[in-house]
Amino acid sequence: MKKRLSVLFLCGWYPSKISPTNGDFIQRHAETVFLEHNVTVVHIISDKQATKNIIITENTINGVETFIAYTKFSKNPLKKAILFFNAFRLLLNKIKPFDVVHLNEIFPFGIFSLYLKWFKKTPYIISEHWTGYLRKAEISIIFLEKLISKIITKNAVAICAVSNYLAKNLQDLDLKGNYKVVANVVNSTLFIPQKKEGSILRIIHISSLKNEHKNIKGMLRVAARLSDKIDYFEWDFIGNNGLEYQEFLQSLNIKNAEISFAAHKNHHEIVNDLQQATVCVSFSNYETFGIVIPEAISCGTPVIATNTGIATSFKNENFCKIINIKDEDALLSSILNHKTIFADLDINEMHNFIKLKFSKDVIAKQFSELYFKSLNS
């Protein structure tokens, strides 16, 4: 039996009182690693309500020791950097000794990882999720940030992109290093298949519902065209109240359909929605992973997705139809022909496919191998 290591999760994103769901996928990684190792999370974030320069909170959440430093908000980037570094030093004095660093966010938190490697001789691996590294996201990365990021990735034992799609985009940016794909975690004991009730076509989309990223208006246009083709269907958009789309939706004059918007739901709340959906649609313009896709498949619900994120790894599977980005004709055709495209699916096989690739046990072992490798490098 291998030694239980002490792992420091150094996180640029993590759920906090400022943003309760921000980086929840990193939290799932931390709790997954806790299956095999001791985990301490360190996160620093600005707080506009802070009355002191630095306030540190300590909690143990699902076994994970969680330290969050809230710094006084400042528009001055130099002052903000000083506050973050001072908070980091205070946090180092509070946490227990650790064997390896698991960095989540190359820049700027990778600067702390470099410090720990160069001055404390502590190795680190990187997990990266940011959509900003995707060329299609069209986010400009300034020269200095890219230069520092190159140093950070070069010094990492491994760079764990959450999908092949993201790994390729990172390499295209000349961020060199030892790349491994370690996916996000799917709770395969929660997302389980269930026999679907009724014969109504139920379409589901779950995301932040930001149009520039998820192409919500494109899906609504397809819904309008679909309403001219079939008698009735339901399309549920889950992620926010959709108020910004109501005027656009009214202009489409969709008939014979129920188009609904619902606020963000947690994992336990969306299980039944995914189980009862006929098909899950992801029409993103760009995506590093897309956690809803494997969650839907784990529930026995097939997926229509653009050629982005984790969906690119499913292009040869009969439960995932891949279409081109912004191709509304292909999305409409795929929905209309869903019974043929997704004929004779075995929902238990779909669930087991996801379990073997994305369950907690699988992801924990992949990270564990990298931790031990880092100590021997």
ZIFEN-V127003 format. One record per backbone hydrogen bond with DSSP energy under -1.0 kcal/mol. NH is the residue of the N-H (numbers start at 1). CO is the residue of the C=O. If there is no record, write none. Layout:
# ZIFEN-V127003
NH&CO, NH&CO
This chain:
# ZIFEN-V127003
7&38, 8&100, 9&40, 10&102, 11&42, 12&104, 16&19, 22&19, 24&21, 27&23, 28&24, 29&25, 30&26, 31&27, 32&28, 33&29, 34&30, 35&32, 36&33, 37&33, 38&5, 40&7, 41&65, 42&9, 43&67, 45&69, 47&71, 50&47, 55&70, 57&68, 59&66, 61&64, 64&61, 65&39, 66&59, 67&41, 68&57, 69&43, 70&55, 71&45, 72&53, 73&47, 80&76, 81&77, 82&78, 83&79, 84&80, 85&81, 86&82, 87&83, 88&84, 89&85, 90&86, 91&87, 92&88, 93&89, 94&91, 95&91, 99&6, 100&6, 101&123, 102&8, 103&125, 104&10, 105&127, 111&108, 113&109, 114&110, 115&111, 116&112, 117&113, 118&114, 119&115, 120&116, 122&116, 125&101, 126&158, 127&103, 128&160, 133&130, 134&131, 137&134, 138&135, 146&142, 147&143, 148&144, 149&145, 150&146, 151&147, 152&148, 153&149, 154&150, 155&151, 157&124, 159&178, 160&126, 161&159, 161&180, 162&128, 167&163, 168&164, 169&165, 170&166, 171&167, 172&168, 174&171, 175&170, 176&174, 179&177, 180&159, 182&161, 186&358, 188&186, 190&187, 191&187, 192&190, 203&234, 204&279, 205&236, 207&238, 214&210, 215&211, 219&215, 220&216, 221&217, 222&218, 223&219, 224&220, 225&221, 226&222, 227&223, 229&226, 230&226, 234&201, 235&258, 236&203, 237&260, 238&205, 239&262, 245&242, 246&243, 249&245, 250&246, 251&247, 252&248, 258&233, 260&235, 262&237, 270&266, 274&270, 275&271, 276&272, 278&202, 279&202, 280&302, 281&204, 282&304, 285&213, 293&290, 295&291, 296&292, 297&293, 298&294, 299&295, 300&297, 301&296, 303&319, 304&280, 305&321, 306&282, 307&323, 308&306, 309&287, 310&289, 311&308, 312&309, 313&310, 314&311, 317&314, 320&317, 321&303, 323&305, 327&324, 328&326, 331&327, 332&328, 333&329, 334&330, 335&331, 336&332, 337&333, 338&335, 341&337, 342&338, 343&340, 350&346, 351&347, 352&348, 353&349, 354&350, 355&351, 356&352, 358&354, 359&355, 363&359, 364&360, 365&361, 366&362, 367&363, 368&364, 369&365, 370&366, 371&367, 372&368, 373&369, 374&370, 375&371
